[in-house]
Amino acid sequence: MEKYICNACGYIYDPAAGDPDNGIAPGTSFAALPDSWVCPLCGVGKDMFSEE
Ligand SMILES: [Zn+2]
């Protein structure tokens, strides 16, 4: 699965790690993230992320 990078702050979403602090289990692809998910560092939405 592809990693995605936040265009605003440089945070990298790694599907292998997920985002457990925000209820996203390891193994969750970027596409499978809920639309309500936001960058855990700066709070922008998924549309601000690019494939790394
Ligand atoms: Zn960010």
mmCIF file of the protein (N, C-alpha, C, O) and its ligand, coordinates in Angstrom:
data_MODEL
# 
_entry.id   MODEL 
# 
loop_
_entity.id 
_entity.type 
_entity.pdbx_number_of_molecules 
1 polymer     1 
2 non-polymer 1 
# 
_entity_poly.entity_id                      1 
_entity_poly.type                           'polypeptide(L)' 
_entity_poly.nstd_linkage                   no 
_entity_poly.nstd_monomer                   no 
_entity_poly.pdbx_seq_one_letter_code       MEKYICNACGYIYDPAAGDPDNGIAPGTSFAALPDSWVCPLCGVGKDMFSEE 
_entity_poly.pdbx_seq_one_letter_code_can   MEKYICNACGYIYDPAAGDPDNGIAPGTSFAALPDSWVCPLCGVGKDMFSEE 
_entity_poly.pdbx_strand_id                 A 
# 
loop_
_entity_poly_seq.entity_id 
_entity_poly_seq.num 
_entity_poly_seq.mon_id 
_entity_poly_seq.hetero 
1 1  MET n 
1 2  GLU n 
1 3  LYS n 
1 4  TYR n 
1 5  ILE n 
1 6  CYS n 
1 7  ASN n 
1 8  ALA n 
1 9  CYS n 
1 10 GLY n 
1 11 TYR n 
1 12 ILE n 
1 13 TYR n 
1 14 ASP n 
1 15 PRO n 
1 16 ALA n 
1 17 ALA n 
1 18 GLY n 
1 19 ASP n 
1 20 PRO n 
1 21 ASP n 
1 22 ASN n 
1 23 GLY n 
1 24 ILE n 
1 25 ALA n 
1 26 PRO n 
1 27 GLY n 
1 28 THR n 
1 29 SER n 
1 30 PHE n 
1 31 ALA n 
1 32 ALA n 
1 33 LEU n 
1 34 PRO n 
1 35 ASP n 
1 36 SER n 
1 37 TRP n 
1 38 VAL n 
1 39 CYS n 
1 40 PRO n 
1 41 LEU n 
1 42 CYS n 
1 43 GLY n 
1 44 VAL n 
1 45 GLY n 
1 46 LYS n 
1 47 ASP n 
1 48 MET n 
1 49 PHE n 
1 50 SER n 
1 51 GLU n 
1 52 GLU n 
# 
loop_
_struct_asym.id 
_struct_asym.entity_id 
A 1 
B 2 
# 
loop_
_chem_comp.id 
_chem_comp.type 
_chem_comp.mon_nstd_flag 
ALA 'L-peptide linking' y 
ASN 'L-peptide linking' y 
ASP 'L-peptide linking' y 
CYS 'L-peptide linking' y 
GLU 'L-peptide linking' y 
GLY 'peptide linking'   y 
ILE 'L-peptide linking' y 
LEU 'L-peptide linking' y 
LYS 'L-peptide linking' y 
MET 'L-peptide linking' y 
PHE 'L-peptide linking' y 
PRO 'L-peptide linking' y 
SER 'L-peptide linking' y 
THR 'L-peptide linking' y 
TRP 'L-peptide linking' y 
TYR 'L-peptide linking' y 
VAL 'L-peptide linking' y 
ZN  non-polymer         . 
# 
_pdbx_entity_nonpoly.entity_id   2 
_pdbx_entity_nonpoly.name        ? 
_pdbx_entity_nonpoly.comp_id     ZN 
# 
_pdbx_nonpoly_scheme.asym_id         B 
_pdbx_nonpoly_scheme.entity_id       2 
_pdbx_nonpoly_scheme.mon_id          ZN 
_pdbx_nonpoly_scheme.ndb_seq_num     1 
_pdbx_nonpoly_scheme.pdb_seq_num     101 
_pdbx_nonpoly_scheme.auth_seq_num    101 
_pdbx_nonpoly_scheme.pdb_mon_id      ZN 
_pdbx_nonpoly_scheme.auth_mon_id     ZN 
_pdbx_nonpoly_scheme.pdb_strand_id   A 
_pdbx_nonpoly_scheme.pdb_ins_code    . 
# 
loop_
_atom_site.group_PDB 
_atom_site.id 
_atom_site.type_symbol 
_atom_site.label_atom_id 
_atom_site.label_alt_id 
_atom_site.label_comp_id 
_atom_site.label_asym_id 
_atom_site.label_entity_id 
_atom_site.label_seq_id 
_atom_site.pdbx_PDB_ins_code 
_atom_site.Cartn_x 
_atom_site.Cartn_y 
_atom_site.Cartn_z 
_atom_site.occupancy 
_atom_site.B_iso_or_equiv 
_atom_site.pdbx_formal_charge 
_atom_site.auth_seq_id 
_atom_site.auth_comp_id 
_atom_site.auth_asym_id 
_atom_site.auth_atom_id 
_atom_site.pdbx_PDB_model_num 
ATOM   1   N  N  . MET A 1 1  ? 0.841   -1.202 0.000  1.00 0.00 ? 1   MET A N  1 
ATOM   2   C  CA . MET A 1 1  ? 0.000   0.000  0.000  1.00 0.00 ? 1   MET A CA 1 
ATOM   3   C  C  . MET A 1 1  ? 0.875   1.251  0.000  1.00 0.00 ? 1   MET A C  1 
ATOM   4   O  O  . MET A 1 1  ? 1.961   1.274  0.581  1.00 0.00 ? 1   MET A O  1 
ATOM   5   N  N  . GLU A 1 2  ? 0.373   2.290  -0.668 1.00 0.00 ? 2   GLU A N  1 
ATOM   6   C  CA . GLU A 1 2  ? 1.147   3.511  -0.837 1.00 0.00 ? 2   GLU A CA 1 
ATOM   7   C  C  . GLU A 1 2  ? 1.096   4.391  0.408  1.00 0.00 ? 2   GLU A C  1 
ATOM   8   O  O  . GLU A 1 2  ? 0.079   4.468  1.097  1.00 0.00 ? 2   GLU A O  1 
ATOM   9   N  N  . LYS A 1 3  ? 2.208   5.046  0.673  1.00 0.00 ? 3   LYS A N  1 
ATOM   10  C  CA . LYS A 1 3  ? 2.237   6.082  1.697  1.00 0.00 ? 3   LYS A CA 1 
ATOM   11  C  C  . LYS A 1 3  ? 1.757   7.395  1.089  1.00 0.00 ? 3   LYS A C  1 
ATOM   12  O  O  . LYS A 1 3  ? 1.924   7.631  -0.108 1.00 0.00 ? 3   LYS A O  1 
ATOM   13  N  N  . TYR A 1 4  ? 1.161   8.244  1.915  1.00 0.00 ? 4   TYR A N  1 
ATOM   14  C  CA . TYR A 1 4  ? 0.693   9.560  1.469  1.00 0.00 ? 4   TYR A CA 1 
ATOM   15  C  C  . TYR A 1 4  ? 1.299   10.623 2.361  1.00 0.00 ? 4   TYR A C  1 
ATOM   16  O  O  . TYR A 1 4  ? 1.441   10.432 3.569  1.00 0.00 ? 4   TYR A O  1 
ATOM   17  N  N  . ILE A 1 5  ? 1.655   11.748 1.755  1.00 0.00 ? 5   ILE A N  1 
ATOM   18  C  CA . ILE A 1 5  ? 2.279   12.831 2.501  1.00 0.00 ? 5   ILE A CA 1 
ATOM   19  C  C  . ILE A 1 5  ? 1.363   14.052 2.547  1.00 0.00 ? 5   ILE A C  1 
ATOM   20  O  O  . ILE A 1 5  ? 0.692   14.386 1.570  1.00 0.00 ? 5   ILE A O  1 
ATOM   21  N  N  . CYS A 1 6  ? 1.352   14.702 3.697  1.00 0.00 ? 6   CYS A N  1 
ATOM   22  C  CA . CYS A 1 6  ? 0.557   15.917 3.884  1.00 0.00 ? 6   CYS A CA 1 
ATOM   23  C  C  . CYS A 1 6  ? 1.278   17.086 3.215  1.00 0.00 ? 6   CYS A C  1 
ATOM   24  O  O  . CYS A 1 6  ? 2.433   17.377 3.525  1.00 0.00 ? 6   CYS A O  1 
ATOM   25  N  N  . ASN A 1 7  ? 0.579   17.750 2.293  1.00 0.00 ? 7   ASN A N  1 
ATOM   26  C  CA . ASN A 1 7  ? 1.200   18.869 1.579  1.00 0.00 ? 7   ASN A CA 1 
ATOM   27  C  C  . ASN A 1 7  ? 1.416   20.074 2.482  1.00 0.00 ? 7   ASN A C  1 
ATOM   28  O  O  . ASN A 1 7  ? 2.218   20.953 2.168  1.00 0.00 ? 7   ASN A O  1 
ATOM   29  N  N  . ALA A 1 8  ? 0.707   20.116 3.593  1.00 0.00 ? 8   ALA A N  1 
ATOM   30  C  CA . ALA A 1 8  ? 0.789   21.278 4.474  1.00 0.00 ? 8   ALA A CA 1 
ATOM   31  C  C  . ALA A 1 8  ? 1.941   21.180 5.468  1.00 0.00 ? 8   ALA A C  1 
ATOM   32  O  O  . ALA A 1 8  ? 2.629   22.171 5.717  1.00 0.00 ? 8   ALA A O  1 
ATOM   33  N  N  . CYS A 1 9  ? 2.163   19.977 6.045  1.00 0.00 ? 9   CYS A N  1 
ATOM   34  C  CA . CYS A 1 9  ? 3.147   19.887 7.130  1.00 0.00 ? 9   CYS A CA 1 
ATOM   35  C  C  . CYS A 1 9  ? 4.188   18.799 6.947  1.00 0.00 ? 9   CYS A C  1 
ATOM   36  O  O  . CYS A 1 9  ? 5.159   18.739 7.701  1.00 0.00 ? 9   CYS A O  1 
ATOM   37  N  N  . GLY A 1 10 ? 3.999   17.936 5.954  1.00 0.00 ? 10  GLY A N  1 
ATOM   38  C  CA . GLY A 1 10 ? 4.995   16.909 5.706  1.00 0.00 ? 10  GLY A CA 1 
ATOM   39  C  C  . GLY A 1 10 ? 4.771   15.606 6.445  1.00 0.00 ? 10  GLY A C  1 
ATOM   40  O  O  . GLY A 1 10 ? 5.572   14.679 6.322  1.00 0.00 ? 10  GLY A O  1 
ATOM   41  N  N  . TYR A 1 11 ? 3.684   15.519 7.217  1.00 0.00 ? 11  TYR A N  1 
ATOM   42  C  CA . TYR A 1 11 ? 3.341   14.257 7.887  1.00 0.00 ? 11  TYR A CA 1 
ATOM   43  C  C  . TYR A 1 11 ? 3.134   13.177 6.837  1.00 0.00 ? 11  TYR A C  1 
ATOM   44  O  O  . TYR A 1 11 ? 2.516   13.420 5.800  1.00 0.00 ? 11  TYR A O  1 
ATOM   45  N  N  . ILE A 1 12 ? 3.650   11.985 7.106  1.00 0.00 ? 12  ILE A N  1 
ATOM   46  C  CA . ILE A 1 12 ? 3.468   10.873 6.186  1.00 0.00 ? 12  ILE A CA 1 
ATOM   47  C  C  . ILE A 1 12 ? 2.510   9.854  6.797  1.00 0.00 ? 12  ILE A C  1 
ATOM   48  O  O  . ILE A 1 12 ? 2.733   9.357  7.901  1.00 0.00 ? 12  ILE A O  1 
ATOM   49  N  N  . TYR A 1 13 ? 1.432   9.548  6.053  1.00 0.00 ? 13  TYR A N  1 
ATOM   50  C  CA . TYR A 1 13 ? 0.522   8.487  6.474  1.00 0.00 ? 13  TYR A CA 1 
ATOM   51  C  C  . TYR A 1 13 ? 1.044   7.173  5.920  1.00 0.00 ? 13  TYR A C  1 
ATOM   52  O  O  . TYR A 1 13 ? 1.128   6.976  4.708  1.00 0.00 ? 13  TYR A O  1 
ATOM   53  N  N  . ASP A 1 14 ? 1.399   6.266  6.850  1.00 0.00 ? 14  ASP A N  1 
ATOM   54  C  CA . ASP A 1 14 ? 1.910   4.947  6.466  1.00 0.00 ? 14  ASP A CA 1 
ATOM   55  C  C  . ASP A 1 14 ? 0.811   3.920  6.750  1.00 0.00 ? 14  ASP A C  1 
ATOM   56  O  O  . ASP A 1 14 ? 0.475   3.683  7.910  1.00 0.00 ? 14  ASP A O  1 
ATOM   57  N  N  . PRO A 1 15 ? 0.249   3.309  5.701  1.00 0.00 ? 15  PRO A N  1 
ATOM   58  C  CA . PRO A 1 15 ? -0.845  2.353  5.909  1.00 0.00 ? 15  PRO A CA 1 
ATOM   59  C  C  . PRO A 1 15 ? -0.460  1.200  6.832  1.00 0.00 ? 15  PRO A C  1 
ATOM   60  O  O  . PRO A 1 15 ? -1.313  0.656  7.534  1.00 0.00 ? 15  PRO A O  1 
ATOM   61  N  N  . ALA A 1 16 ? 0.819   0.824  6.835  1.00 0.00 ? 16  ALA A N  1 
ATOM   62  C  CA . ALA A 1 16 ? 1.259   -0.276 7.696  1.00 0.00 ? 16  ALA A CA 1 
ATOM   63  C  C  . ALA A 1 16 ? 1.141   0.094  9.172  1.00 0.00 ? 16  ALA A C  1 
ATOM   64  O  O  . ALA A 1 16 ? 0.944   -0.774 10.022 1.00 0.00 ? 16  ALA A O  1 
ATOM   65  N  N  . ALA A 1 17 ? 1.262   1.386  9.469  1.00 0.00 ? 17  ALA A N  1 
ATOM   66  C  CA . ALA A 1 17 ? 1.193   1.838  10.855 1.00 0.00 ? 17  ALA A CA 1 
ATOM   67  C  C  . ALA A 1 17 ? -0.201  2.323  11.236 1.00 0.00 ? 17  ALA A C  1 
ATOM   68  O  O  . ALA A 1 17 ? -0.585  2.274  12.404 1.00 0.00 ? 17  ALA A O  1 
ATOM   69  N  N  . GLY A 1 18 ? -0.968  2.799  10.227 1.00 0.00 ? 18  GLY A N  1 
ATOM   70  C  CA . GLY A 1 18 ? -2.275  3.374  10.518 1.00 0.00 ? 18  GLY A CA 1 
ATOM   71  C  C  . GLY A 1 18 ? -2.129  4.651  11.347 1.00 0.00 ? 18  GLY A C  1 
ATOM   72  O  O  . GLY A 1 18 ? -1.099  5.325  11.314 1.00 0.00 ? 18  GLY A O  1 
ATOM   73  N  N  . ASP A 1 19 ? -3.179  4.954  12.080 1.00 0.00 ? 19  ASP A N  1 
ATOM   74  C  CA . ASP A 1 19 ? -3.183  6.142  12.946 1.00 0.00 ? 19  ASP A CA 1 
ATOM   75  C  C  . ASP A 1 19 ? -3.952  5.763  14.218 1.00 0.00 ? 19  ASP A C  1 
ATOM   76  O  O  . ASP A 1 19 ? -5.064  6.236  14.456 1.00 0.00 ? 19  ASP A O  1 
ATOM   77  N  N  . PRO A 1 20 ? -3.332  4.901  15.025 1.00 0.00 ? 20  PRO A N  1 
ATOM   78  C  CA . PRO A 1 20 ? -4.045  4.335  16.183 1.00 0.00 ? 20  PRO A CA 1 
ATOM   79  C  C  . PRO A 1 20 ? -4.567  5.393  17.156 1.00 0.00 ? 20  PRO A C  1 
ATOM   80  O  O  . PRO A 1 20 ? -5.600  5.196  17.796 1.00 0.00 ? 20  PRO A O  1 
ATOM   81  N  N  . ASP A 1 21 ? -3.857  6.508  17.263 1.00 0.00 ? 21  ASP A N  1 
ATOM   82  C  CA . ASP A 1 21 ? -4.306  7.557  18.183 1.00 0.00 ? 21  ASP A CA 1 
ATOM   83  C  C  . ASP A 1 21 ? -5.668  8.116  17.771 1.00 0.00 ? 21  ASP A C  1 
ATOM   84  O  O  . ASP A 1 21 ? -6.387  8.690  18.590 1.00 0.00 ? 21  ASP A O  1 
ATOM   85  N  N  . ASN A 1 22 ? -6.009  7.946  16.511 1.00 0.00 ? 22  ASN A N  1 
ATOM   86  C  CA . ASN A 1 22 ? -7.275  8.469  16.005 1.00 0.00 ? 22  ASN A CA 1 
ATOM   87  C  C  . ASN A 1 22 ? -8.202  7.345  15.536 1.00 0.00 ? 22  ASN A C  1 
ATOM   88  O  O  . ASN A 1 22 ? -9.109  7.569  14.735 1.00 0.00 ? 22  ASN A O  1 
ATOM   89  N  N  . GLY A 1 23 ? -7.965  6.151  16.041 1.00 0.00 ? 23  GLY A N  1 
ATOM   90  C  CA . GLY A 1 23 ? -8.876  5.042  15.786 1.00 0.00 ? 23  GLY A CA 1 
ATOM   91  C  C  . GLY A 1 23 ? -8.704  4.358  14.452 1.00 0.00 ? 23  GLY A C  1 
ATOM   92  O  O  . GLY A 1 23 ? -9.580  3.610  14.019 1.00 0.00 ? 23  GLY A O  1 
ATOM   93  N  N  . ILE A 1 24 ? -7.560  4.610  13.778 1.00 0.00 ? 24  ILE A N  1 
ATOM   94  C  CA . ILE A 1 24 ? -7.296  3.968  12.489 1.00 0.00 ? 24  ILE A CA 1 
ATOM   95  C  C  . ILE A 1 24 ? -6.353  2.788  12.706 1.00 0.00 ? 24  ILE A C  1 
ATOM   96  O  O  . ILE A 1 24 ? -5.208  2.980  13.118 1.00 0.00 ? 24  ILE A O  1 
ATOM   97  N  N  . ALA A 1 25 ? -6.813  1.592  12.438 1.00 0.00 ? 25  ALA A N  1 
ATOM   98  C  CA . ALA A 1 25 ? -6.030  0.391  12.703 1.00 0.00 ? 25  ALA A CA 1 
ATOM   99  C  C  . ALA A 1 25 ? -4.875  0.259  11.706 1.00 0.00 ? 25  ALA A C  1 
ATOM   100 O  O  . ALA A 1 25 ? -5.007  0.668  10.552 1.00 0.00 ? 25  ALA A O  1 
ATOM   101 N  N  . PRO A 1 26 ? -3.753  -0.305 12.139 1.00 0.00 ? 26  PRO A N  1 
ATOM   102 C  CA . PRO A 1 26 ? -2.676  -0.623 11.201 1.00 0.00 ? 26  PRO A CA 1 
ATOM   103 C  C  . PRO A 1 26 ? -3.210  -1.484 10.057 1.00 0.00 ? 26  PRO A C  1 
ATOM   104 O  O  . PRO A 1 26 ? -4.028  -2.378 10.274 1.00 0.00 ? 26  PRO A O  1 
ATOM   105 N  N  . GLY A 1 27 ? -2.741  -1.209 8.838  1.00 0.00 ? 27  GLY A N  1 
ATOM   106 C  CA . GLY A 1 27 ? -3.205  -1.953 7.679  1.00 0.00 ? 27  GLY A CA 1 
ATOM   107 C  C  . GLY A 1 27 ? -4.333  -1.265 6.935  1.00 0.00 ? 27  GLY A C  1 
ATOM   108 O  O  . GLY A 1 27 ? -4.863  -1.824 5.975  1.00 0.00 ? 27  GLY A O  1 
ATOM   109 N  N  . THR A 1 28 ? -4.714  -0.061 7.355  1.00 0.00 ? 28  THR A N  1 
ATOM   110 C  CA . THR A 1 28 ? -5.780  0.690  6.688  1.00 0.00 ? 28  THR A CA 1 
ATOM   111 C  C  . THR A 1 28 ? -5.179  1.519  5.548  1.00 0.00 ? 28  THR A C  1 
ATOM   112 O  O  . THR A 1 28 ? -4.331  2.379  5.787  1.00 0.00 ? 28  THR A O  1 
ATOM   113 N  N  . SER A 1 29 ? -5.614  1.263  4.321  1.00 0.00 ? 29  SER A N  1 
ATOM   114 C  CA . SER A 1 29 ? -5.101  2.033  3.191  1.00 0.00 ? 29  SER A CA 1 
ATOM   115 C  C  . SER A 1 29 ? -5.591  3.472  3.266  1.00 0.00 ? 29  SER A C  1 
ATOM   116 O  O  . SER A 1 29 ? -6.600  3.760  3.909  1.00 0.00 ? 29  SER A O  1 
ATOM   117 N  N  . PHE A 1 30 ? -4.866  4.378  2.599  1.00 0.00 ? 30  PHE A N  1 
ATOM   118 C  CA . PHE A 1 30 ? -5.283  5.786  2.610  1.00 0.00 ? 30  PHE A CA 1 
ATOM   119 C  C  . PHE A 1 30 ? -6.697  5.933  2.052  1.00 0.00 ? 30  PHE A C  1 
ATOM   120 O  O  . PHE A 1 30 ? -7.499  6.710  2.569  1.00 0.00 ? 30  PHE A O  1 
ATOM   121 N  N  . ALA A 1 31 ? -6.990  5.186  1.002  1.00 0.00 ? 31  ALA A N  1 
ATOM   122 C  CA . ALA A 1 31 ? -8.308  5.277  0.367  1.00 0.00 ? 31  ALA A CA 1 
ATOM   123 C  C  . ALA A 1 31 ? -9.423  4.843  1.312  1.00 0.00 ? 31  ALA A C  1 
ATOM   124 O  O  . ALA A 1 31 ? -10.564 5.286  1.183  1.00 0.00 ? 31  ALA A O  1 
ATOM   125 N  N  . ALA A 1 32 ? -9.086  3.974  2.261  1.00 0.00 ? 32  ALA A N  1 
ATOM   126 C  CA . ALA A 1 32 ? -10.095 3.443  3.182  1.00 0.00 ? 32  ALA A CA 1 
ATOM   127 C  C  . ALA A 1 32 ? -10.320 4.344  4.391  1.00 0.00 ? 32  ALA A C  1 
ATOM   128 O  O  . ALA A 1 32 ? -11.230 4.102  5.185  1.00 0.00 ? 32  ALA A O  1 
ATOM   129 N  N  . LEU A 1 33 ? -9.500  5.377  4.536  1.00 0.00 ? 33  LEU A N  1 
ATOM   130 C  CA . LEU A 1 33 ? -9.694  6.288  5.659  1.00 0.00 ? 33  LEU A CA 1 
ATOM   131 C  C  . LEU A 1 33 ? -11.038 6.994  5.510  1.00 0.00 ? 33  LEU A C  1 
ATOM   132 O  O  . LEU A 1 33 ? -11.429 7.337  4.394  1.00 0.00 ? 33  LEU A O  1 
ATOM   133 N  N  . PRO A 1 34 ? -11.746 7.216  6.602  1.00 0.00 ? 34  PRO A N  1 
ATOM   134 C  CA . PRO A 1 34 ? -13.013 7.939  6.501  1.00 0.00 ? 34  PRO A CA 1 
ATOM   135 C  C  . PRO A 1 34 ? -12.783 9.372  6.030  1.00 0.00 ? 34  PRO A C  1 
ATOM   136 O  O  . PRO A 1 34 ? -11.722 9.946  6.274  1.00 0.00 ? 34  PRO A O  1 
ATOM   137 N  N  . ASP A 1 35 ? -13.771 9.943  5.362  1.00 0.00 ? 35  ASP A N  1 
ATOM   138 C  CA . ASP A 1 35 ? -13.641 11.315 4.876  1.00 0.00 ? 35  ASP A CA 1 
ATOM   139 C  C  . ASP A 1 35 ? -13.454 12.305 6.023  1.00 0.00 ? 35  ASP A C  1 
ATOM   140 O  O  . ASP A 1 35 ? -12.973 13.420 5.825  1.00 0.00 ? 35  ASP A O  1 
ATOM   141 N  N  . SER A 1 36 ? -13.840 11.881 7.217  1.00 0.00 ? 36  SER A N  1 
ATOM   142 C  CA . SER A 1 36 ? -13.709 12.759 8.384  1.00 0.00 ? 36  SER A CA 1 
ATOM   143 C  C  . SER A 1 36 ? -12.298 12.765 8.952  1.00 0.00 ? 36  SER A C  1 
ATOM   144 O  O  . SER A 1 36 ? -11.983 13.568 9.831  1.00 0.00 ? 36  SER A O  1 
ATOM   145 N  N  . TRP A 1 37 ? -11.445 11.869 8.452  1.00 0.00 ? 37  TRP A N  1 
ATOM   146 C  CA . TRP A 1 37 ? -10.072 11.799 8.962  1.00 0.00 ? 37  TRP A CA 1 
ATOM   147 C  C  . TRP A 1 37 ? -9.313  13.054 8.540  1.00 0.00 ? 37  TRP A C  1 
ATOM   148 O  O  . TRP A 1 37 ? -9.454  13.532 7.415  1.00 0.00 ? 37  TRP A O  1 
ATOM   149 N  N  . VAL A 1 38 ? -8.511  13.574 9.457  1.00 0.00 ? 38  VAL A N  1 
ATOM   150 C  CA . VAL A 1 38 ? -7.675  14.735 9.148  1.00 0.00 ? 38  VAL A CA 1 
ATOM   151 C  C  . VAL A 1 38 ? -6.249  14.449 9.587  1.00 0.00 ? 38  VAL A C  1 
ATOM   152 O  O  . VAL A 1 38 ? -5.993  13.553 10.391 1.00 0.00 ? 38  VAL A O  1 
ATOM   153 N  N  . CYS A 1 39 ? -5.326  15.233 9.039  1.00 0.00 ? 39  CYS A N  1 
ATOM   154 C  CA . CYS A 1 39 ? -3.922  15.094 9.410  1.00 0.00 ? 39  CYS A CA 1 
ATOM   155 C  C  . CYS A 1 39 ? -3.781  15.245 10.935 1.00 0.00 ? 39  CYS A C  1 
ATOM   156 O  O  . CYS A 1 39 ? -4.240  16.233 11.509 1.00 0.00 ? 39  CYS A O  1 
ATOM   157 N  N  . PRO A 1 40 ? -3.141  14.256 11.586 1.00 0.00 ? 40  PRO A N  1 
ATOM   158 C  CA . PRO A 1 40 ? -3.023  14.327 13.046 1.00 0.00 ? 40  PRO A CA 1 
ATOM   159 C  C  . PRO A 1 40 ? -2.081  15.429 13.526 1.00 0.00 ? 40  PRO A C  1 
ATOM   160 O  O  . PRO A 1 40 ? -2.093  15.781 14.705 1.00 0.00 ? 40  PRO A O  1 
ATOM   161 N  N  . LEU A 1 41 ? -1.279  15.967 12.637 1.00 0.00 ? 41  LEU A N  1 
ATOM   162 C  CA . LEU A 1 41 ? -0.356  17.033 13.048 1.00 0.00 ? 41  LEU A CA 1 
ATOM   163 C  C  . LEU A 1 41 ? -0.928  18.429 12.814 1.00 0.00 ? 41  LEU A C  1 
ATOM   164 O  O  . LEU A 1 41 ? -0.815  19.301 13.676 1.00 0.00 ? 41  LEU A O  1 
ATOM   165 N  N  . CYS A 1 42 ? -1.537  18.640 11.657 1.00 0.00 ? 42  CYS A N  1 
ATOM   166 C  CA . CYS A 1 42 ? -1.955  20.014 11.335 1.00 0.00 ? 42  CYS A CA 1 
ATOM   167 C  C  . CYS A 1 42 ? -3.444  20.157 11.068 1.00 0.00 ? 42  CYS A C  1 
ATOM   168 O  O  . CYS A 1 42 ? -3.945  21.279 10.994 1.00 0.00 ? 42  CYS A O  1 
ATOM   169 N  N  . GLY A 1 43 ? -4.178  19.031 10.920 1.00 0.00 ? 43  GLY A N  1 
ATOM   170 C  CA . GLY A 1 43 ? -5.627  19.099 10.868 1.00 0.00 ? 43  GLY A CA 1 
ATOM   171 C  C  . GLY A 1 43 ? -6.244  19.335 9.498  1.00 0.00 ? 43  GLY A C  1 
ATOM   172 O  O  . GLY A 1 43 ? -7.451  19.559 9.403  1.00 0.00 ? 43  GLY A O  1 
ATOM   173 N  N  . VAL A 1 44 ? -5.438  19.291 8.422  1.00 0.00 ? 44  VAL A N  1 
ATOM   174 C  CA . VAL A 1 44 ? -6.046  19.443 7.094  1.00 0.00 ? 44  VAL A CA 1 
ATOM   175 C  C  . VAL A 1 44 ? -6.693  18.128 6.654  1.00 0.00 ? 44  VAL A C  1 
ATOM   176 O  O  . VAL A 1 44 ? -6.375  17.062 7.181  1.00 0.00 ? 44  VAL A O  1 
ATOM   177 N  N  . GLY A 1 45 ? -7.603  18.217 5.684  1.00 0.00 ? 45  GLY A N  1 
ATOM   178 C  CA . GLY A 1 45 ? -8.335  17.047 5.227  1.00 0.00 ? 45  GLY A CA 1 
ATOM   179 C  C  . GLY A 1 45 ? -7.539  16.199 4.244  1.00 0.00 ? 45  GLY A C  1 
ATOM   180 O  O  . GLY A 1 45 ? -6.426  16.541 3.845  1.00 0.00 ? 45  GLY A O  1 
ATOM   181 N  N  . LYS A 1 46 ? -8.165  15.056 3.861  1.00 0.00 ? 46  LYS A N  1 
ATOM   182 C  CA . LYS A 1 46 ? -7.496  14.098 2.973  1.00 0.00 ? 46  LYS A CA 1 
ATOM   183 C  C  . LYS A 1 46 ? -7.126  14.693 1.623  1.00 0.00 ? 46  LYS A C  1 
ATOM   184 O  O  . LYS A 1 46 ? -6.178  14.242 0.979  1.00 0.00 ? 46  LYS A O  1 
ATOM   185 N  N  . ASP A 1 47 ? -7.888  15.728 1.186  1.00 0.00 ? 47  ASP A N  1 
ATOM   186 C  CA . ASP A 1 47 ? -7.627  16.290 -0.145 1.00 0.00 ? 47  ASP A CA 1 
ATOM   187 C  C  . ASP A 1 47 ? -6.309  17.074 -0.180 1.00 0.00 ? 47  ASP A C  1 
ATOM   188 O  O  . ASP A 1 47 ? -5.858  17.496 -1.245 1.00 0.00 ? 47  ASP A O  1 
ATOM   189 N  N  . MET A 1 48 ? -5.703  17.262 0.988  1.00 0.00 ? 48  MET A N  1 
ATOM   190 C  CA . MET A 1 48 ? -4.413  17.964 1.039  1.00 0.00 ? 48  MET A CA 1 
ATOM   191 C  C  . MET A 1 48 ? -3.229  16.989 1.025  1.00 0.00 ? 48  MET A C  1 
ATOM   192 O  O  . MET A 1 48 ? -2.080  17.401 1.181  1.00 0.00 ? 48  MET A O  1 
ATOM   193 N  N  . PHE A 1 49 ? -3.511  15.712 0.841  1.00 0.00 ? 49  PHE A N  1 
ATOM   194 C  CA . PHE A 1 49 ? -2.452  14.698 0.810  1.00 0.00 ? 49  PHE A CA 1 
ATOM   195 C  C  . PHE A 1 49 ? -2.145  14.270 -0.615 1.00 0.00 ? 49  PHE A C  1 
ATOM   196 O  O  . PHE A 1 49 ? -3.026  14.242 -1.475 1.00 0.00 ? 49  PHE A O  1 
ATOM   197 N  N  . SER A 1 50 ? -0.875  13.935 -0.852 1.00 0.00 ? 50  SER A N  1 
ATOM   198 C  CA . SER A 1 50 ? -0.449  13.418 -2.142 1.00 0.00 ? 50  SER A CA 1 
ATOM   199 C  C  . SER A 1 50 ? 0.241   12.082 -1.937 1.00 0.00 ? 50  SER A C  1 
ATOM   200 O  O  . SER A 1 50 ? 0.832   11.823 -0.889 1.00 0.00 ? 50  SER A O  1 
ATOM   201 N  N  . GLU A 1 51 ? 0.153   11.235 -2.964 1.00 0.00 ? 51  GLU A N  1 
ATOM   202 C  CA . GLU A 1 51 ? 0.873   9.972  -2.919 1.00 0.00 ? 51  GLU A CA 1 
ATOM   203 C  C  . GLU A 1 51 ? 2.362   10.282 -2.827 1.00 0.00 ? 51  GLU A C  1 
ATOM   204 O  O  . GLU A 1 51 ? 2.869   11.137 -3.554 1.00 0.00 ? 51  GLU A O  1 
ATOM   205 N  N  . GLU A 1 52 ? 3.062   9.587  -1.933 1.00 0.00 ? 52  GLU A N  1 
ATOM   206 C  CA . GLU A 1 52 ? 4.473   9.917  -1.754 1.00 0.00 ? 52  GLU A CA 1 
ATOM   207 C  C  . GLU A 1 52 ? 5.293   9.412  -2.928 1.00 0.00 ? 52  GLU A C  1 
ATOM   208 O  O  . GLU A 1 52 ? 6.510   9.598  -2.955 1.00 0.00 ? 52  GLU A O  1 
HETATM 209 ZN ZN . ZN  B 2 .  ? -0.429  17.905 8.049  1.00 0.00 2 101 ZN  A ZN 1 
# 
